[in-house]
Amino acid sequence: MPLLLFFMAGCTVGPDFVRPQPPAVESYAEGGDPAATVPADGQAQHFGQGEKVPADWWRLFGSPAMDAVINEALAKNPDLQAAQAGLRQSQESLRAGFGVFYPQVDVGLDVTRQKFSPARLGGSSESSIFNLYTLSAAVSYSLDVFGGSRRAVEGLQARVDLQRSTVLAAYLALTGNIANTTIAQAAYYDQIAAVEQITGLLREQIRIAEIQARTGTAAYSKVLNIRSQLAAAEAVLPPLKQRLDQARHLLATLTGRAPAEWSSPKLSLSDLMLPEDLPVTVPSELVRQRPDILAAEASLHSSSAAIGVATSALYPNFTLSGAYGLNNSSTKDLFEHASSFWSLGADLTAPLFHGGALWYQRKAAIEGYRQSLANYRQTVLSGLAQVADTLRALEHDAESLQAQSGALDASEQALRLVQANYEAGVTDYLQVLITDDQYLRAKLGHLQARAQRLQDTVAFFVALGGGWREAESKVLTGE
């Protein structure tokens, strides 16, 4: 038997799958990867080449509220639960697929009432009516001489790997979306607070302008112009509040709750820390970590196995079968020796002419493999580009925030000076309005730059594939 199995394994058709080689590049960006960003708001981010991404990378932002939302979502998010169920389904299908390697045994019990006419056999006696009881067992075993069944099971294993990567991708997308949305929500809260601060200043200016208009030291047109400025500032609030509501509703759905039954935490950007030490996985390890690349690899493996299945269909199929049964018109005589019957057989079925269908099905499987290989290569390239994009984005975010910080400091000092001069009556109201507008723009720009830097840091961790390996068992099972 071992010799037979060895011979049969040696006849397996189709290509043996080999994992594609990782990319030969050593860096992501042209000219090499950066070592650090410029300091902005007193913080510079440093990139540690070859370091591992931690499993719970979102904890580097130092927000217990964000951690709590992510933990709740990992336990209740429907998309993640659906992906986990899909993985379990593929695993059960694989276990079912292994049944092809075992003999198929069936038992049958048949009870019929029949009328038999001897005239059918040339007899002249009268017909008879009787009951017929049949108890039988049948065994069949398909010899997988050319490995078609093994390739089919190999394809099922590849489907398991694909679903596994789908779960990891859902996990990564979920944690990234929550971190990104939490940062956006904090930014909206801060921007709303900044606009409300500006509107408070404008209302105070209106009060002063009205006093000046009543005393005759200023024209009433001042009041009207400042009120116009106030209306313009207040018009900024509804869109910000709408985006805030959308962020809160999105967080609710990500945690598996309806917006009406869940309250999101109220955060400020000051409640979030900027991770300063960022790990940078080398490109050769990235292709073994990013779930989308692993999924493309599993799809490539499945396509490779499909070639073997299609090739084996060109060769003969061998089946061994046997049957044993008991057949009698009386149950009390059913187990008599004369009631038994049996059969043994070997079946060979070889394709002779199918109008070229089997041949072209194999060619289609080969082209499917080539398509999967091209898709895999494109997925790898897209992954490398995404990491390069986020590396450069973090560099530019720091530069932008540095410039926005300088603009905010200058506009804040100018605003205090102009307000003092305006209250003293030595500055024209037009200058106050201009300075107010400059300060508001600088304040909002600074908040947006801070949020963008935090969100691009989240995108950086997601681009690296997250650190799911340390939490792989929990992610896949949902326990």
C-alpha positions as CSV (number, residue, x, y, z in Angstrom):
1,M,0.0,0.0,0.0
2,P,2.7,2.6,0.8
3,L,4.3,1.8,-2.6
4,L,1.0,2.3,-4.3
5,L,0.4,5.6,-2.6
6,F,3.9,6.7,-3.5
7,F,3.3,5.8,-7.2
8,M,0.0,7.6,-7.1
9,A,1.5,10.7,-5.6
10,G,4.1,10.7,-8.3
11,C,1.4,10.8,-11.0
12,T,-0.1,14.0,-9.7
13,V,-0.6,16.4,-12.6
14,G,-0.6,20.1,-12.6
15,P,2.1,22.6,-11.3
16,D,3.2,22.5,-7.6
17,F,2.6,25.9,-6.1
18,V,5.6,27.9,-5.1
19,R,5.2,31.2,-3.2
20,P,6.3,34.2,-5.3
21,Q,9.6,35.7,-4.3
22,P,9.4,38.9,-2.3
23,P,10.4,42.2,-4.0
24,A,14.2,42.8,-4.3
25,V,13.9,46.5,-3.2
26,E,15.2,47.5,0.1
27,S,13.3,50.8,0.5
28,Y,9.9,52.1,-0.3
29,A,10.5,55.7,-1.6
30,E,12.8,56.9,-4.3
31,G,16.1,58.0,-2.9
32,G,15.7,55.9,0.3
33,D,13.3,56.1,3.2
34,P,13.4,59.0,5.6
35,A,14.9,58.6,9.1
36,A,12.8,61.3,10.7
37,T,10.5,64.2,10.0
38,V,11.2,67.8,10.9
39,P,10.0,68.9,14.3
40,A,6.5,70.4,14.4
41,D,4.6,71.5,17.5
42,G,7.7,70.3,19.3
43,Q,7.5,66.7,18.0
44,A,9.4,64.9,15.3
45,Q,8.6,61.4,14.1
46,H,11.4,58.8,13.8
47,F,11.3,55.8,11.5
48,G,12.8,52.5,12.8
49,Q,13.9,50.4,9.8
50,G,13.1,46.7,10.1
51,E,11.1,47.0,13.4
52,K,7.9,45.1,14.0
53,V,4.5,46.7,14.1
54,P,2.8,46.1,17.5
55,A,-0.4,44.2,17.5
56,D,-2.3,46.9,19.3
57,W,-0.6,49.8,17.4
58,W,-3.6,52.1,18.2
59,R,-2.6,52.3,21.8
60,L,0.4,54.3,20.8
61,F,-2.0,57.3,20.4
62,G,-2.5,57.2,24.2
63,S,-6.3,57.4,24.2
64,P,-8.2,55.0,26.5
65,A,-11.4,56.2,24.9
66,M,-10.2,55.1,21.5
67,D,-9.0,51.8,22.9
68,A,-12.4,51.2,24.4
69,V,-14.2,51.8,21.2
70,I,-11.9,49.5,19.2
71,N,-12.3,46.7,21.8
72,E,-16.1,47.0,21.6
73,A,-16.0,47.0,17.8
74,L,-13.7,43.9,17.7
75,A,-16.4,42.1,19.8
76,K,-19.5,43.3,18.0
77,N,-18.7,44.5,14.4
78,P,-21.0,42.6,11.9
79,D,-18.5,42.8,9.1
80,L,-15.8,41.2,11.2
81,Q,-18.2,38.6,12.4
82,A,-19.3,37.9,8.8
83,A,-15.6,37.4,7.8
84,Q,-15.0,35.1,10.7
85,A,-18.0,33.0,9.8
86,G,-16.8,32.9,6.2
87,L,-13.5,31.5,7.4
88,R,-15.2,28.8,9.5
89,Q,-17.4,27.9,6.5
90,S,-14.3,27.5,4.3
91,Q,-12.6,25.3,7.0
92,E,-15.7,23.0,7.1
93,S,-15.7,22.8,3.3
94,L,-12.0,21.7,3.5
95,R,-12.8,19.0,6.0
96,A,-15.6,17.9,3.8
97,G,-13.3,17.8,0.8
98,F,-10.9,15.4,2.6
99,G,-13.7,12.8,2.4
100,V,-12.7,12.1,-1.2
101,F,-9.7,10.2,0.1
102,Y,-11.8,7.6,1.9
103,P,-14.1,4.9,0.6
104,Q,-17.7,5.8,0.2
105,V,-20.0,3.4,2.1
106,D,-23.7,3.5,1.8
107,V,-26.5,1.2,3.1
108,G,-29.9,0.8,1.8
109,L,-33.2,-0.7,2.8
110,D,-35.9,-1.1,0.2
111,V,-39.4,-2.5,0.7
112,T,-41.6,-2.9,-2.4
113,R,-44.8,-4.7,-3.4
114,Q,-44.6,-6.1,-6.9
115,K,-46.7,-8.0,-9.4
116,F,-44.6,-10.4,-11.5
117,S,-45.8,-11.8,-14.8
118,P,-44.0,-14.9,-16.0
119,A,-45.1,-14.0,-19.6
120,R,-42.3,-11.5,-19.6
121,L,-39.8,-14.5,-19.5
122,G,-41.9,-16.7,-21.9
123,G,-43.7,-18.5,-19.1
124,S,-47.4,-19.4,-19.1
125,S,-48.1,-19.6,-15.4
126,E,-50.3,-17.1,-13.6
127,S,-48.8,-13.8,-12.4
128,S,-48.0,-13.4,-8.7
129,I,-48.1,-10.5,-6.2
130,F,-45.6,-10.4,-3.4
131,N,-43.6,-8.2,-1.2
132,L,-39.8,-7.8,-1.8
133,Y,-37.4,-6.8,1.0
134,T,-33.9,-5.7,0.1
135,L,-31.1,-4.9,2.5
136,S,-27.9,-3.9,0.9
137,A,-24.5,-2.2,1.4
138,A,-22.3,-0.6,-1.3
139,V,-18.6,0.5,-1.2
140,S,-16.9,2.6,-3.8
141,Y,-13.4,4.1,-3.9
142,S,-12.1,6.4,-6.5
143,L,-8.4,5.9,-7.2
144,D,-6.9,9.4,-7.4
145,V,-4.2,8.2,-9.8
146,F,-3.5,11.5,-11.5
147,G,-4.1,13.7,-8.4
148,G,-7.2,15.6,-9.5
149,S,-8.8,15.1,-6.1
150,R,-5.6,16.2,-4.3
151,R,-5.5,19.3,-6.4
152,A,-9.2,20.0,-5.7
153,V,-8.5,19.7,-1.9
154,E,-5.4,21.9,-2.4
155,G,-7.8,24.5,-3.9
156,L,-10.1,24.2,-0.9
157,Q,-7.0,24.9,1.4
158,A,-6.2,27.9,-0.7
159,R,-9.8,29.1,-0.1
160,V,-9.3,28.8,3.6
161,D,-6.1,30.9,3.3
162,L,-8.1,33.4,1.3
163,Q,-10.8,33.7,3.9
164,R,-8.2,33.9,6.6
165,S,-6.7,36.9,4.9
166,T,-10.2,38.3,4.5
167,V,-10.7,38.2,8.2
168,L,-7.3,39.9,8.8
169,A,-8.2,42.6,6.2
170,A,-11.5,43.2,7.9
171,Y,-9.7,43.5,11.3
172,L,-7.2,45.9,9.9
173,A,-9.8,48.0,8.1
174,L,-12.0,48.1,11.2
175,T,-9.2,49.2,13.6
176,G,-7.9,51.7,11.1
177,N,-11.4,53.2,10.4
178,I,-12.1,53.6,14.1
179,A,-8.8,55.3,14.8
180,N,-9.2,57.6,11.8
181,T,-12.8,58.5,12.6
182,T,-12.0,59.1,16.3
183,I,-9.3,61.6,15.2
184,A,-11.6,63.3,12.8
185,Q,-14.3,63.6,15.4
186,A,-11.8,65.2,17.8
187,A,-10.8,67.6,15.1
188,Y,-14.4,68.6,14.5
189,Y,-15.0,69.2,18.2
190,D,-11.9,71.5,18.3
191,Q,-12.8,73.3,15.1
192,I,-16.3,74.0,16.4
193,A,-14.8,75.3,19.6
194,A,-12.4,77.6,17.6
195,V,-15.2,79.0,15.5
196,E,-17.3,79.6,18.6
197,Q,-14.4,81.4,20.2
198,I,-14.1,83.7,17.1
199,T,-17.9,84.3,17.2
200,G,-17.6,85.3,20.8
201,L,-14.9,87.8,19.9
202,L,-17.0,89.2,17.1
203,R,-20.0,89.7,19.4
204,E,-17.8,91.6,21.8
205,Q,-16.6,93.8,18.9
206,I,-20.2,94.4,17.9
207,R,-21.0,95.6,21.5
208,I,-18.0,98.0,21.4
209,A,-18.9,99.2,17.9
210,E,-22.5,99.9,19.0
211,I,-21.3,102.0,21.9
212,Q,-19.0,104.0,19.6
213,A,-21.9,104.5,17.1
214,R,-24.2,105.8,19.9
215,T,-21.5,108.2,21.1
216,G,-20.8,109.4,17.6
217,T,-17.1,108.3,17.5
218,A,-17.7,105.7,14.8
219,A,-20.1,105.2,11.9
220,Y,-23.0,102.7,12.3
221,S,-21.6,100.9,9.2
222,K,-19.0,99.4,11.5
223,V,-21.7,97.5,13.4
224,L,-23.2,96.3,10.1
225,N,-19.8,95.1,8.8
226,I,-18.9,93.2,12.0
227,R,-22.3,91.6,12.0
228,S,-21.6,90.5,8.5
229,Q,-18.4,89.0,9.6
230,L,-20.2,87.3,12.5
231,A,-22.7,85.7,10.2
232,A,-19.9,84.4,7.9
233,A,-18.2,82.8,10.9
234,E,-21.5,81.3,12.2
235,A,-22.1,79.9,8.7
236,V,-19.0,77.7,9.2
237,L,-20.6,75.9,12.1
238,P,-23.4,73.8,10.5
239,P,-21.2,72.0,8.1
240,L,-18.7,71.2,10.9
241,K,-21.5,69.9,13.1
242,Q,-22.9,67.8,10.2
243,R,-19.5,66.2,9.7
244,L,-19.2,65.6,13.5
245,D,-22.6,63.9,13.5
246,Q,-21.5,61.7,10.6
247,A,-18.4,60.7,12.4
248,R,-20.3,59.8,15.6
249,H,-22.8,57.8,13.6
250,L,-20.0,56.0,11.8
251,L,-18.4,55.0,15.1
252,A,-21.7,53.7,16.3
253,T,-22.2,51.4,13.3
254,L,-18.6,50.2,13.5
255,T,-19.2,49.1,17.0
256,G,-22.3,47.2,15.9
257,R,-24.8,49.6,17.4
258,A,-27.5,51.9,16.0
259,P,-26.6,55.6,16.3
260,A,-29.6,56.1,18.6
261,E,-28.4,53.6,21.2
262,W,-24.7,54.5,21.4
263,S,-22.9,57.6,22.5
264,S,-19.4,58.3,21.2
265,P,-16.7,59.7,23.5
266,K,-16.1,63.4,23.3
267,L,-12.4,63.9,22.6
268,S,-10.1,66.8,21.7
269,L,-6.9,66.5,19.7
270,S,-5.1,67.3,22.9
271,D,-6.3,64.0,24.2
272,L,-4.4,62.1,21.5
273,M,-0.7,61.5,21.5
274,L,1.4,61.6,18.3
275,P,3.4,58.3,18.1
276,E,7.0,59.5,17.7
277,D,8.8,56.2,17.1
278,L,7.3,54.4,14.0
279,P,8.4,50.9,13.0
280,V,9.1,50.4,9.3
281,T,8.7,46.8,8.1
282,V,11.1,46.0,5.3
283,P,9.5,45.3,1.9
284,S,10.4,41.6,1.9
285,E,8.4,41.2,5.1
286,L,5.6,43.5,4.0
287,V,4.4,40.9,1.4
288,R,4.1,38.3,4.2
289,Q,2.1,40.7,6.4
290,R,-0.3,42.7,4.4
291,P,-3.7,40.9,4.3
292,D,-4.5,42.1,0.8
293,I,-1.2,40.7,-0.5
294,L,-1.8,37.4,1.4
295,A,-5.3,37.2,-0.1
296,A,-3.9,37.7,-3.6
297,E,-1.3,35.0,-2.9
298,A,-4.1,32.6,-1.8
299,S,-6.1,33.4,-4.9
300,L,-2.9,32.6,-7.0
301,H,-2.6,29.3,-5.2
302,S,-6.2,28.4,-5.9
303,S,-5.7,29.2,-9.6
304,S,-2.6,26.9,-9.6
305,A,-4.6,24.1,-8.1
306,A,-7.4,24.6,-10.7
307,I,-4.8,23.8,-13.5
308,G,-4.2,20.4,-11.9
309,V,-7.9,19.7,-11.6
310,A,-8.5,20.6,-15.2
311,T,-5.4,18.6,-16.4
312,S,-6.5,15.5,-14.5
313,A,-9.8,15.6,-16.3
314,L,-7.9,14.7,-19.5
315,Y,-6.8,11.4,-18.0
316,P,-8.7,8.2,-17.1
317,N,-10.6,7.8,-13.9
318,F,-10.4,4.6,-11.9
319,T,-13.1,3.4,-9.4
320,L,-13.3,0.3,-7.3
321,S,-16.7,-0.8,-6.2
322,G,-18.4,-3.6,-4.3
323,A,-21.9,-4.4,-3.1
324,Y,-23.5,-7.0,-0.9
325,G,-27.1,-7.4,-0.1
326,L,-30.0,-9.6,1.0
327,N,-33.2,-10.0,-1.0
328,N,-36.3,-12.0,-0.2
329,S,-40.0,-11.8,-0.3
330,S,-40.2,-12.7,3.4
331,T,-38.6,-10.9,6.3
332,K,-38.1,-14.2,8.2
333,D,-36.1,-15.6,5.3
334,L,-34.2,-12.5,4.5
335,F,-31.1,-13.6,6.2
336,E,-31.0,-17.0,4.6
337,H,-27.9,-17.9,2.5
338,A,-30.0,-18.1,-0.6
339,S,-31.1,-14.5,-0.2
340,S,-27.7,-13.0,-0.5
341,F,-26.2,-11.3,-3.5
342,W,-22.9,-9.5,-4.1
343,S,-20.8,-7.8,-6.8
344,L,-17.2,-6.6,-7.2
345,G,-16.1,-4.4,-9.9
346,A,-13.5,-2.0,-11.3
347,D,-14.4,0.9,-13.5
348,L,-12.3,2.8,-15.9
349,T,-13.7,5.9,-17.6
350,A,-11.5,7.7,-20.0
351,P,-12.4,10.8,-22.0
352,L,-12.4,10.1,-25.7
353,F,-14.2,13.0,-27.4
354,H,-15.7,16.0,-25.7
355,G,-15.5,18.4,-28.6
356,G,-12.3,20.0,-27.2
357,A,-14.1,21.1,-24.0
358,L,-11.6,19.5,-21.6
359,W,-8.6,20.8,-23.5
360,Y,-9.9,24.4,-23.5
361,Q,-11.0,24.2,-19.9
362,R,-7.3,23.5,-19.1
363,K,-6.2,26.4,-21.2
364,A,-8.7,28.6,-19.4
365,A,-7.3,27.5,-16.1
366,I,-3.8,28.4,-17.2
367,E,-5.0,31.8,-18.3
368,G,-6.8,32.2,-14.9
369,Y,-3.5,31.5,-13.2
370,R,-1.7,34.1,-15.3
371,Q,-4.5,36.6,-14.4
372,S,-4.1,35.8,-10.7
373,L,-0.3,36.2,-11.0
374,A,-0.7,39.6,-12.6
375,N,-3.2,40.7,-9.9
376,Y,-0.8,39.5,-7.2
377,R,2.1,41.6,-8.7
378,Q,-0.2,44.6,-8.9
379,T,-1.3,44.1,-5.3
380,V,2.3,44.0,-4.2
381,L,3.2,47.2,-6.2
382,S,0.1,49.0,-4.8
383,G,1.2,48.0,-1.2
384,L,4.7,49.3,-1.7
385,A,3.4,52.5,-3.2
386,Q,0.9,53.0,-0.3
387,V,3.8,52.7,2.3
388,A,5.9,55.1,0.2
389,D,2.9,57.5,0.1
390,T,2.4,57.5,3.8
391,L,6.1,57.9,4.5
392,R,6.2,61.0,2.4
393,A,2.9,62.2,3.7
394,L,4.2,62.2,7.3
395,E,7.3,64.2,6.1
396,H,5.1,66.8,4.4
397,D,2.5,66.8,7.3
398,A,5.3,67.8,9.7
399,E,6.4,70.6,7.3
400,S,2.9,71.8,6.9
401,L,2.2,71.7,10.6
402,Q,5.4,73.6,11.3
403,A,4.3,76.3,8.9
404,Q,0.7,76.4,10.3
405,S,2.1,76.7,13.8
406,G,4.1,79.8,12.8
407,A,1.1,81.3,11.1
408,L,-1.1,80.7,14.1
409,D,1.4,82.2,16.5
410,A,1.8,85.3,14.3
411,S,-2.0,85.8,13.8
412,E,-2.7,85.3,17.5
413,Q,-0.2,88.0,18.5
414,A,-1.6,90.3,15.8
415,L,-5.1,89.7,17.0
416,R,-4.3,90.7,20.6
417,L,-2.5,93.8,19.4
418,V,-5.3,94.9,17.0
419,Q,-8.0,94.3,19.6
420,A,-6.2,96.4,22.2
421,N,-5.7,99.2,19.7
422,Y,-9.4,98.9,18.6
423,E,-10.6,99.2,22.1
424,A,-8.4,102.2,22.6
425,G,-9.9,103.7,19.4
426,V,-6.6,103.9,17.5
427,T,-7.3,101.1,15.0
428,D,-9.8,101.1,12.2
429,Y,-12.5,98.5,12.4
430,L,-11.5,97.1,8.9
431,Q,-8.2,96.1,10.3
432,V,-9.9,94.3,13.1
433,L,-12.1,92.3,10.7
434,I,-9.1,91.4,8.6
435,T,-7.1,90.2,11.6
436,D,-10.1,88.2,12.9
437,D,-10.4,86.4,9.6
438,Q,-6.7,85.7,9.5
439,Y,-6.7,84.3,13.0
440,L,-9.8,82.1,12.3
441,R,-8.2,80.7,9.1
442,A,-4.9,80.1,10.9
443,K,-6.6,78.4,13.8
444,L,-8.6,76.1,11.6
445,G,-5.6,75.4,9.4
446,H,-3.5,74.5,12.4
447,L,-6.2,72.1,13.7
448,Q,-6.6,70.5,10.3
449,A,-2.8,70.0,10.0
450,R,-2.7,68.4,13.4
451,A,-5.5,66.0,12.5
452,Q,-4.0,65.2,9.1
453,R,-0.7,64.3,10.8
454,L,-2.5,61.9,13.2
455,Q,-4.6,60.4,10.5
456,D,-1.6,59.8,8.2
457,T,0.1,58.1,11.1
458,V,-2.9,55.8,11.2
459,A,-2.7,55.3,7.5
460,F,1.0,54.4,7.9
461,F,0.2,51.6,10.4
462,V,-2.6,50.3,8.1
463,A,-0.3,50.4,5.0
464,L,2.2,48.2,6.9
465,G,-0.5,45.6,7.4
466,G,-1.0,46.2,11.1
467,G,0.5,44.0,13.8
468,W,-2.1,41.2,13.6
469,R,0.4,38.3,14.0
470,E,0.7,38.7,17.7
471,A,-3.1,38.6,18.0
472,E,-3.8,36.3,15.1
473,S,-5.6,33.6,17.0
474,K,-8.0,36.0,18.7
475,V,-8.6,37.9,15.5
476,L,-9.5,34.7,13.5
477,T,-11.7,33.1,16.1
478,G,-13.3,36.3,17.6
479,E,-12.7,35.0,21.1
